Structure formats: C-alpha cells, structure tokens
Amino acid sequence: MHRIVAASALWLAISATLSAQTLTTIANFDGADGGNSYSGLIQSTDGNLYGATYYDGAYLGGAIYKVSLSGALTGLYSFCSQPGCPDGKNPQANLVQAANGNFYGTT
C-alpha cells in the first residue's frame, strides 16, 4: 500500500510541474501542393521541414513538399507526371536526407 501511495505522490508531483502542449498549425495543403500526408516530417540541414503526401499534387500521385518554420508551404515535386507513373506514385514513408544533402524516399 505504501508503494502505491508513494508512486501516486510522485506522479502527482511530476504532472504538476509539466506544462500543457499547444499545437499550432503553420501550413495547410490546397491539393495542388499535396494532400493526406501519411509520413512524418524531417528537418533538413537548411532548417526547413520536408515531407511527402500520398495524394494530390499536380498529377494526383502525391508530392514532396517543404515547409519553412514561418509556415510557407512549397510543393517541390509531384509524382506520376507521365503515363504509367514511371517516377512512382503515392509515397507513404518518411524522407531521409543523405550526407550530400539530397533527399531519398520510396513510393
């Protein structure tokens, strides 16, 4: 019983010192720059955030985008630009940045 009380007291002490998190929307997709991002964002060496969307973009096959920390959203690449989508379609995984600065991902 003493362990439960001690654990509860510790939990109350910790939770009382933690502040609430507030989420802030910094950008919204309009379809042309992508939509339905299933992957996470990465922060590049240039400080901007990069990610991929599963849908939309110029050819409806998903897109690669950049978001500045001030909220400027820029579409960088739209997948499925040719018949048969030889450049891929519907990316779902996170991008990675290589040591040479290039981004890599899968579709």
N, CA, C and O atoms as a MOPAC input file, in Angstrom:
PM7 MOZYME 1SCF
protein

 N      0.81700 1    -1.18700 1     0.00000 1
 C      0.00000 1     0.00000 1     0.00000 1
 C      0.86600 1     1.25700 1     0.00000 1
 O      0.55100 1     2.23300 1    -0.68100 1
 N      1.97300 1     1.22900 1     0.77700 1
 C      2.84800 1     2.39800 1     0.83800 1
 C      3.48700 1     2.69000 1    -0.51000 1
 O      3.70500 1     3.85300 1    -0.85200 1
 N      3.79600 1     1.63300 1    -1.29200 1
 C      4.39500 1     1.82800 1    -2.61200 1
 C      3.40600 1     2.50600 1    -3.55800 1
 O      3.79200 1     3.37700 1    -4.33700 1
 N      2.14400 1     2.11300 1    -3.49400 1
 C      1.12800 1     2.73200 1    -4.35200 1
 C      0.96900 1     4.20400 1    -4.01600 1
 O      0.87900 1     5.04000 1    -4.91500 1
 N      0.93400 1     4.52700 1    -2.73600 1
 C      0.80600 1     5.92400 1    -2.30700 1
 C      2.03200 1     6.71600 1    -2.73700 1
 O      1.90000 1     7.84400 1    -3.21200 1
 N      3.22500 1     6.14500 1    -2.57900 1
 C      4.45300 1     6.83200 1    -2.97400 1
 C      4.48900 1     7.05000 1    -4.48100 1
 O      4.86800 1     8.12700 1    -4.94200 1
 N      4.09800 1     6.03500 1    -5.25600 1
 C      4.07400 1     6.17700 1    -6.71400 1
 C      3.05700 1     7.22200 1    -7.13400 1
 O      3.32300 1     8.01700 1    -8.03600 1
 N      1.90100 1     7.23100 1    -6.49700 1
 C      0.86900 1     8.22800 1    -6.81500 1
 C      1.34300 1     9.62900 1    -6.48300 1
 O      1.09400 1    10.56500 1    -7.24300 1
 N      2.02400 1     9.78500 1    -5.35600 1
 C      2.53000 1    11.10000 1    -4.96000 1
 C      3.58500 1    11.57700 1    -5.94900 1
 O      3.61700 1    12.75200 1    -6.31400 1
 N      4.45500 1    10.65400 1    -6.38400 1
 C      5.47500 1    11.00400 1    -7.37400 1
 C      4.82400 1    11.42500 1    -8.68600 1
 O      5.22600 1    12.42700 1    -9.27700 1
 N      3.82600 1    10.67700 1    -9.15100 1
 C      3.12400 1    11.00800 1   -10.38600 1
 C      2.47700 1    12.38200 1   -10.28300 1
 O      2.55400 1    13.17200 1   -11.22400 1
 N      1.83700 1    12.67900 1    -9.15000 1
 C      1.20600 1    13.99600 1    -8.97600 1
 C      2.24500 1    15.10600 1    -8.97500 1
 O      2.00600 1    16.17500 1    -9.53800 1
 N      3.38400 1    14.87200 1    -8.35700 1
 C      4.43800 1    15.89500 1    -8.32700 1
 C      4.98600 1    16.16400 1    -9.72200 1
 O      5.22500 1    17.31600 1   -10.08300 1
 N      5.18800 1    15.10400 1   -10.51300 1
 C      5.70600 1    15.26800 1   -11.86500 1
 C      4.67800 1    15.93700 1   -12.76000 1
 O      5.00600 1    16.87100 1   -13.49200 1
 N      3.43200 1    15.46500 1   -12.70900 1
 C      2.41000 1    16.02700 1   -13.59500 1
 C      2.09300 1    17.47400 1   -13.25200 1
 O      1.69000 1    18.23900 1   -14.12900 1
 N      2.26600 1    17.86000 1   -12.00300 1
 C      2.00600 1    19.24900 1   -11.61800 1
 C      3.04800 1    20.18800 1   -12.19100 1
 O      2.76400 1    21.36900 1   -12.39200 1
 N      4.26300 1    19.68800 1   -12.46200 1
 C      5.32600 1    20.54900 1   -12.97900 1
 C      5.36800 1    20.60200 1   -14.50000 1
 O      6.04500 1    21.46300 1   -15.06100 1
 N      4.65800 1    19.69900 1   -15.18500 1
 C      4.66200 1    19.69200 1   -16.64100 1
 C      3.63600 1    20.69100 1   -17.17000 1
 O      2.51300 1    20.76400 1   -16.67000 1
 N      4.02800 1    21.45400 1   -18.17700 1
 C      3.07500 1    22.38500 1   -18.78300 1
 C      2.38100 1    21.71400 1   -19.95600 1
 O      2.91300 1    20.77500 1   -20.54800 1
 N      1.21200 1    22.19000 1   -20.28200 1
 C      0.43900 1    21.62800 1   -21.39200 1
 C      1.08900 1    21.98900 1   -22.71800 1
 O      1.67300 1    23.06300 1   -22.86300 1
 N      0.98300 1    21.08400 1   -23.68100 1
 C      1.49200 1    21.32900 1   -25.02500 1
 C      0.40100 1    22.02300 1   -25.83700 1
 O     -0.77500 1    21.67900 1   -25.71700 1
 N      0.77700 1    22.97800 1   -26.64800 1
 C     -0.15900 1    23.65500 1   -27.52500 1
 C      0.27500 1    23.40900 1   -28.95700 1
 O      1.42000 1    23.68500 1   -29.31600 1
 N     -0.63300 1    22.88800 1   -29.78200 1
 C     -0.33800 1    22.65200 1   -31.19000 1
 C     -0.68700 1    23.89000 1   -31.99400 1
 O     -1.69100 1    24.55400 1   -31.73400 1
 N      0.15000 1    24.19300 1   -32.97100 1
 C     -0.06600 1    25.33900 1   -33.83700 1
 C      0.02000 1    24.88400 1   -35.28400 1
 O      1.00900 1    24.26900 1   -35.68300 1
 N     -1.00400 1    25.17900 1   -36.07300 1
 C     -0.98300 1    24.89200 1   -37.49900 1
 C     -0.14500 1    25.95900 1   -38.18300 1
 O     -0.40500 1    27.15200 1   -38.03200 1
 N      0.86800 1    25.52500 1   -38.94000 1
 C      1.70500 1    26.51000 1   -39.63700 1
 C      1.45900 1    26.51200 1   -41.13800 1
 O      1.86700 1    27.45100 1   -41.82100 1
 N      0.79400 1    25.47400 1   -41.67300 1
 C      0.52100 1    25.42500 1   -43.11500 1
 C     -0.62600 1    24.45600 1   -43.37800 1
 O     -0.84200 1    23.51100 1   -42.62000 1
 N     -1.35800 1    24.70300 1   -44.46500 1
 C     -2.43500 1    23.82900 1   -44.91300 1
 C     -2.23500 1    23.49900 1   -46.38100 1
 O     -1.86400 1    24.36700 1   -47.17000 1
 N     -2.47800 1    22.25400 1   -46.74900 1
 C     -2.39500 1    21.85300 1   -48.15500 1
 C     -3.63000 1    22.33300 1   -48.89800 1
 O     -4.72400 1    22.38900 1   -48.33500 1
 N     -3.44600 1    22.68300 1   -50.17500 1
 C     -4.58100 1    23.08100 1   -51.00400 1
 C     -4.87800 1    22.07900 1   -52.11700 1
 O     -5.70300 1    22.35100 1   -52.99000 1
 N     -4.21900 1    20.93100 1   -52.09400 1
 C     -4.41000 1    19.90500 1   -53.12200 1
 C     -3.34000 1    19.98000 1   -54.18600 1
 O     -2.73100 1    18.96100 1   -54.51400 1
 N     -3.09300 1    21.14700 1   -54.73300 1
 C     -2.06600 1    21.29200 1   -55.77000 1
 C     -0.67100 1    21.00800 1   -55.20300 1
 O      0.21100 1    20.52900 1   -55.91500 1
 N     -0.48400 1    21.30700 1   -53.92200 1
 C      0.81300 1    21.05700 1   -53.29500 1
 C      0.83600 1    19.75300 1   -52.50800 1
 O      1.80900 1    19.47300 1   -51.80700 1
 N     -0.22100 1    18.95000 1   -52.61400 1
 C     -0.28200 1    17.65000 1   -51.94900 1
 C     -1.47700 1    17.53000 1   -51.03200 1
 O     -2.23200 1    18.48300 1   -50.84100 1
 N     -1.63900 1    16.36000 1   -50.47300 1
 C     -2.70400 1    16.09700 1   -49.51800 1
 C     -2.53400 1    14.72700 1   -48.89400 1
 O     -1.93300 1    13.83900 1   -49.49800 1
 N     -3.05400 1    14.54600 1   -47.69800 1
 C     -3.01000 1    13.26700 1   -46.97700 1
 C     -1.58000 1    12.79700 1   -46.76200 1
 O     -1.14000 1    11.82200 1   -47.37100 1
 N     -0.88100 1    13.47300 1   -45.91800 1
 C      0.48300 1    13.09000 1   -45.60600 1
 C      0.47800 1    11.98500 1   -44.56000 1
 O      0.09600 1    12.21000 1   -43.41100 1
 N      0.90600 1    10.78200 1   -44.96300 1
 C      0.99100 1     9.65300 1   -44.04600 1
 C      2.36700 1     9.53400 1   -43.42300 1
 O      2.54600 1     8.80100 1   -42.45000 1
 N      3.32400 1    10.23300 1   -43.96200 1
 C      4.68500 1    10.15400 1   -43.43900 1
 C      4.93700 1    11.33400 1   -42.50600 1
 O      4.17100 1    12.29600 1   -42.46600 1
 N      6.01700 1    11.23200 1   -41.77000 1
 C      6.39200 1    12.31100 1   -40.87500 1
 C      7.21300 1    13.37200 1   -41.58300 1
 O      7.58300 1    13.22700 1   -42.74800 1
 N      7.48400 1    14.42400 1   -40.86500 1
 C      8.34600 1    15.48800 1   -41.37500 1
 C      9.77700 1    15.24400 1   -40.90900 1
 O     10.01600 1    14.64400 1   -39.86100 1
 N     10.70900 1    15.71800 1   -41.70400 1
 C     12.09900 1    15.74100 1   -41.26300 1
 C     12.57700 1    17.18200 1   -41.33300 1
 O     12.12700 1    17.94700 1   -42.18500 1
 N     13.47600 1    17.55200 1   -40.45200 1
 C     14.07400 1    18.87800 1   -40.53200 1
 C     15.41800 1    18.73200 1   -41.21800 1
 O     16.29200 1    17.98900 1   -40.77100 1
 N     15.56100 1    19.45900 1   -42.31300 1
 C     16.75800 1    19.38700 1   -43.13500 1
 C     17.88000 1    20.22600 1   -42.54200 1
 O     17.68100 1    21.00500 1   -41.61000 1
 N     19.04700 1    20.04400 1   -43.10600 1
 C     20.19400 1    20.84400 1   -42.67700 1
 C     20.00000 1    22.32300 1   -42.98800 1
 O     20.70000 1    23.16500 1   -42.42500 1
 N     19.04800 1    22.65900 1   -43.88700 1
 C     18.76500 1    24.06800 1   -44.16200 1
 C     17.75900 1    24.65900 1   -43.17700 1
 O     17.42400 1    25.83900 1   -43.27100 1
 N     17.27300 1    23.85100 1   -42.23300 1
 C     16.34200 1    24.32800 1   -41.21300 1
 C     14.88300 1    24.14600 1   -41.56100 1
 O     14.03100 1    24.22600 1   -40.67600 1
 N     14.56400 1    23.90400 1   -42.82600 1
 C     13.17800 1    23.72300 1   -43.24700 1
 C     12.70000 1    22.29700 1   -42.97000 1
 O     13.50200 1    21.39000 1   -42.74800 1
 N     11.38400 1    22.12000 1   -42.98900 1
 C     10.77100 1    20.81000 1   -42.80500 1
 C     10.39000 1    20.24900 1   -44.16700 1
 O      9.91300 1    20.98600 1   -45.03000 1
 N     10.59600 1    18.94200 1   -44.37000 1
 C     10.29000 1    18.29700 1   -45.63900 1
 C      9.45300 1    17.05800 1   -45.38700 1
 O      9.61200 1    16.38500 1   -44.36800 1
 N      8.55200 1    16.76000 1   -46.32900 1
 C      7.72900 1    15.57500 1   -46.20400 1
 C      7.12600 1    15.18400 1   -47.53400 1
 O      7.36400 1    15.82900 1   -48.55500 1
 N      6.34400 1    14.12400 1   -47.51100 1
 C      5.69400 1    13.60500 1   -48.71400 1
 C      4.21100 1    13.42200 1   -48.43200 1
 O      3.81700 1    13.10600 1   -47.31000 1
 N      3.39600 1    13.62100 1   -49.45800 1
 C      1.96800 1    13.36400 1   -49.33400 1
 C      1.58600 1    12.18200 1   -50.21500 1
 O      2.18600 1    11.96200 1   -51.26700 1
 N      0.60400 1    11.43900 1   -49.78800 1
 C      0.15600 1    10.25100 1   -50.50500 1
 C     -0.70800 1    10.60500 1   -51.71400 1
 O     -0.61300 1     9.95400 1   -52.75400 1
 N     -1.53400 1    11.61400 1   -51.58600 1
 C     -2.46300 1    12.01400 1   -52.64400 1
 C     -2.15000 1    13.41100 1   -53.17000 1
 O     -1.25300 1    14.11000 1   -52.69900 1
 N     -2.93000 1    13.76500 1   -54.15500 1
 C     -2.94400 1    15.09800 1   -54.75300 1
 C     -1.60800 1    15.45000 1   -55.39000 1
 O     -0.92300 1    14.56600 1   -55.90400 1
 N     -1.22700 1    16.70600 1   -55.36900 1
 C     -0.12100 1    17.18100 1   -56.17400 1
 C     -0.64800 1    17.46100 1   -57.57300 1
 O     -1.83100 1    17.24500 1   -57.83600 1
 N      0.18200 1    17.92500 1   -58.45300 1
 C     -0.24200 1    18.31300 1   -59.80300 1
 C     -0.82500 1    17.15500 1   -60.60800 1
 O     -1.67500 1    17.37300 1   -61.47100 1
 N     -0.37200 1    15.90600 1   -60.33400 1
 C     -0.82400 1    14.75700 1   -61.12900 1
 C     -1.56700 1    13.71400 1   -60.28800 1
 O     -1.80600 1    12.59500 1   -60.74200 1
 N     -1.92400 1    14.08800 1   -59.07800 1
 C     -2.73400 1    13.26600 1   -58.16100 1
 C     -2.02900 1    12.01200 1   -57.66400 1
 O     -2.68800 1    11.10500 1   -57.15500 1
 N     -0.70200 1    11.93500 1   -57.79700 1
 C      0.04700 1    10.77300 1   -57.34100 1
 C      0.85400 1    11.01900 1   -56.08700 1
 O      1.69300 1    10.19800 1   -55.71600 1
 N      0.61300 1    12.14100 1   -55.42800 1
 C      1.38200 1    12.50000 1   -54.24300 1
 C      2.43400 1    13.54100 1   -54.57800 1
 O      2.66500 1    13.84700 1   -55.74800 1
 N      3.06100 1    14.07700 1   -53.56600 1
 C      4.01400 1    15.16600 1   -53.77200 1
 C      5.05700 1    15.21000 1   -52.66900 1
 O      4.86100 1    14.66500 1   -51.58200 1
 N      6.15500 1    15.86000 1   -52.96500 1
 C      7.18200 1    16.19900 1   -51.98500 1
 C      7.04100 1    17.69100 1   -51.71900 1
 O      6.88800 1    18.47800 1   -52.65300 1
 N      7.09300 1    18.07900 1   -50.45900 1
 C      6.89500 1    19.48600 1   -50.11300 1
 C      7.89500 1    19.94900 1   -49.06800 1
 O      8.54700 1    19.15100 1   -48.39500 1
 N      7.99200 1    21.27000 1   -48.95700 1
 C      8.85000 1    21.92400 1   -47.97000 1
 C      7.99000 1    22.91700 1   -47.20400 1
 O      7.14800 1    23.60100 1   -47.78700 1
 N      8.20300 1    22.99300 1   -45.90500 1
 C      7.53300 1    23.99600 1   -45.07600 1
 C      8.60900 1    24.74200 1   -44.30300 1
 O      9.40600 1    24.13700 1   -43.58600 1
 N      8.62600 1    26.06200 1   -44.45400 1
 C      9.55800 1    26.86000 1   -43.66300 1
 C      9.00700 1    26.95800 1   -42.24100 1
 O      7.81900 1    26.72900 1   -42.01700 1
 N      9.85400 1    27.29300 1   -41.30100 1
 C      9.39300 1    27.40900 1   -39.91700 1
 C      8.43900 1    28.57400 1   -39.72800 1
 O      7.74400 1    28.64600 1   -38.71400 1
 N      8.39500 1    29.49300 1   -40.69900 1
 C      7.42100 1    30.58600 1   -40.63800 1
 C      6.08700 1    30.19400 1   -41.26300 1
 O      5.12400 1    30.95800 1   -41.20100 1
 N      6.02500 1    28.98300 1   -41.87600 1
 C      4.76000 1    28.48200 1   -42.39700 1
 C      4.57900 1    28.53800 1   -43.89100 1
 O      3.49400 1    28.22000 1   -44.37700 1
 N      5.58700 1    28.92500 1   -44.64300 1
 C      5.46700 1    28.95800 1   -46.10200 1
 C      5.55400 1    27.53300 1   -46.65000 1
 O      6.57100 1    26.86100 1   -46.48100 1
 N      4.49000 1    27.07600 1   -47.30500 1
 C      4.42100 1    25.73500 1   -47.87400 1
 C      4.75600 1    25.79600 1   -49.35400 1
 O      4.15900 1    26.57500 1   -50.09700 1
 N      5.70800 1    24.97700 1   -49.78800 1
 C      6.14000 1    24.95000 1   -51.18000 1
 C      6.10600 1    23.51700 1   -51.69500 1
 O      6.75000 1    22.63500 1   -51.12600 1
 N      5.35600 1    23.28000 1   -52.77300 1
 C      5.38700 1    21.98100 1   -53.43900 1
 C      6.65800 1    21.87100 1   -54.25200 1
 O      6.96600 1    22.76300 1   -55.04200 1
 N      7.40300 1    20.78900 1   -54.07000 1
 C      8.68600 1    20.63200 1   -54.76100 1
 C      8.63100 1    19.65600 1   -55.92600 1
 O      9.30700 1    19.84900 1   -56.93600 1
 N      7.82100 1    18.60200 1   -55.78500 1
 C      7.75500 1    17.59600 1   -56.83800 1
 C      6.41900 1    16.88800 1   -56.76200 1
 O      5.95300 1    16.54800 1   -55.67400 1
 N      5.79500 1    16.66100 1   -57.91800 1
 C      4.54400 1    15.90100 1   -57.98600 1
 C      4.80600 1    14.58700 1   -58.71800 1
 O      5.36800 1    14.57500 1   -59.81400 1
 N      4.39200 1    13.48100 1   -58.09700 1
 C      4.59000 1    12.15000 1   -58.68300 1
 C      3.55000 1    11.84600 1   -59.75000 1
 O      2.49400 1    12.47500 1   -59.81700 1
 N      3.87300 1    10.87600 1   -60.57400 1
 C      3.00100 1    10.35300 1   -61.62800 1
 C      2.80500 1    11.37200 1   -62.75500 1
 O      1.69500 1    11.57700 1   -63.24500 1
 N      3.90500 1    11.99700 1   -63.14700 1
 C      3.83900 1    13.03500 1   -64.17100 1
 C      3.73600 1    12.47500 1   -65.58800 1
 O      3.46600 1    13.22200 1   -66.52800 1
 N      3.95000 1    11.15600 1   -65.75100 1
 C      3.89700 1    10.52600 1   -67.06600 1
 C      2.96200 1     9.32200 1   -67.00700 1
 O      2.74800 1     8.75600 1   -65.93500 1
 N      2.39900 1     8.92400 1   -68.15800 1
 C      1.53600 1     7.73100 1   -68.16500 1
 C      2.25000 1     6.51100 1   -67.58800 1
 O      3.40500 1     6.24700 1   -67.91900 1
 N      1.56500 1     5.77900 1   -66.73300 1
 C      2.15600 1     4.60800 1   -66.09900 1
 C      2.96900 1     4.93600 1   -64.85800 1
 O      3.42900 1     4.02300 1   -64.17100 1
 N      3.15400 1     6.18900 1   -64.55900 1
 C      3.85000 1     6.66800 1   -63.35200 1
 C      5.25400 1     6.07300 1   -63.17400 1
 O      5.54100 1     5.51100 1   -62.11700 1
 N      6.13700 1     6.18200 1   -64.18000 1
 C      7.47900 1     5.61100 1   -64.01400 1
 C      8.28500 1     6.28700 1   -62.89800 1
 O      9.28000 1     5.73300 1   -62.43200 1
 N      7.86100 1     7.47800 1   -62.46800 1
 C      8.55300 1     8.17100 1   -61.37800 1
 C      7.96300 1     7.83200 1   -60.00800 1
 O      8.36000 1     8.42000 1   -59.00200 1
 N      7.02400 1     6.89700 1   -59.96300 1
 C      6.43700 1     6.48600 1   -58.70100 1
 C      5.11000 1     7.16800 1   -58.42800 1
 O      4.70100 1     8.08600 1   -59.13800 1
 N      4.44600 1     6.69400 1   -57.37700 1
 C      3.12700 1     7.19900 1   -57.02200 1
 C      2.83500 1     6.86000 1   -55.56300 1
 O      3.22800 1     5.80200 1   -55.07200 1
 N      2.15700 1     7.74800 1   -54.88900 1
 C      1.64400 1     7.53800 1   -53.53900 1
 C      2.70300 1     7.16800 1   -52.49400 1
 O      2.64100 1     6.07800 1   -51.92600 1
 N      3.66600 1     8.04900 1   -52.22900 1
 C      4.66900 1     7.75900 1   -51.19100 1
 C      4.03300 1     7.70600 1   -49.80300 1
 O      3.12200 1     8.47600 1   -49.49800 1
 N      4.52200 1     6.79100 1   -48.97000 1
 C      3.99800 1     6.65600 1   -47.61800 1
 C      5.07700 1     6.76200 1   -46.54000 1
 O      4.76100 1     7.02900 1   -45.38100 1
 N      6.32000 1     6.56200 1   -46.89700 1
 C      7.40500 1     6.53600 1   -45.90400 1
 C      8.04900 1     7.91400 1   -45.75500 1
 O      7.89400 1     8.78500 1   -46.61100 1
 N      8.76500 1     8.09000 1   -44.66300 1
 C      9.48600 1     9.33400 1   -44.42400 1
 C     10.60500 1     9.51600 1   -45.43700 1
 O     11.16700 1     8.54500 1   -45.94300 1
 N     10.91500 1    10.75200 1   -45.71900 1
 C     12.10500 1    11.07700 1   -46.49700 1
 C     13.32000 1    10.95000 1   -45.58200 1
 O     13.19500 1    11.02700 1   -44.35900 1
 N     14.47900 1    10.75900 1   -46.17000 1
 C     15.73900 1    10.82700 1   -45.43600 1
 C     16.65600 1    11.76400 1   -46.19900 1
 O     16.57900 1    11.86200 1   -47.42400 1
 N     17.52100 1    12.44900 1   -45.47500 1
 C     18.49400 1    13.32300 1   -46.11500 1
 C     19.87100 1    12.68900 1   -45.96600 1
 O     20.30200 1    12.36900 1   -44.85800 1
 N     20.55000 1    12.51100 1   -47.08500 1
 C     21.88600 1    11.92700 1   -47.09200 1
 C     22.92900 1    12.99300 1   -46.75000 1
 O     22.63100 1    14.18800 1   -46.73100 1
 N     24.13000 1    12.54700 1   -46.48800 1
 C     25.22100 1    13.45300 1   -46.15400 1
 C     25.51400 1    14.46500 1   -47.26800 1
 O     26.03000 1    15.55200 1   -47.00800 1
 N     25.17700 1    14.09400 1   -48.52500 1
 C     25.41000 1    15.01300 1   -49.64500 1
 C     24.30200 1    16.05900 1   -49.78100 1
 O     24.35800 1    16.90500 1   -50.67300 1
 N     23.28800 1    16.00800 1   -48.89800 1
 C     22.20300 1    16.98600 1   -48.92700 1
 C     20.99000 1    16.57800 1   -49.71600 1
 O     19.94300 1    17.21500 1   -49.60200 1
 N     21.09800 1    15.52400 1   -50.52100 1
 C     19.96500 1    15.03500 1   -51.29800 1
 C     18.96500 1    14.30600 1   -50.41200 1
 O     19.31500 1    13.75600 1   -49.36800 1
 N     17.69800 1    14.31600 1   -50.86000 1
 C     16.64600 1    13.59500 1   -50.16000 1
 C     16.34200 1    12.29700 1   -50.89100 1
 O     16.42900 1    12.22300 1   -52.11700 1
 N     15.98800 1    11.28300 1   -50.12600 1
 C     15.62200 1     9.98300 1   -50.68900 1
 C     14.35800 1     9.48800 1   -50.01700 1
 O     14.10300 1     9.78000 1   -48.84800 1
 N     13.56600 1     8.73200 1   -50.77400 1
 C     12.33800 1     8.16200 1   -50.24300 1
 C     11.85100 1     7.05400 1   -51.15900 1
 O     12.48700 1     6.74500 1   -52.16700 1
 N     10.72900 1     6.46400 1   -50.80600 1
 C     10.16800 1     5.38500 1   -51.60400 1
 C      8.72100 1     5.68700 1   -51.95100 1
 O      8.02900 1     6.41900 1   -51.24300 1
 N      8.27500 1     5.09500 1   -53.07300 1
 C      6.86500 1     5.19000 1   -53.45100 1
 C      6.34100 1     3.79000 1   -53.68200 1
 O      5.16900 1     3.61600 1   -54.01200 1

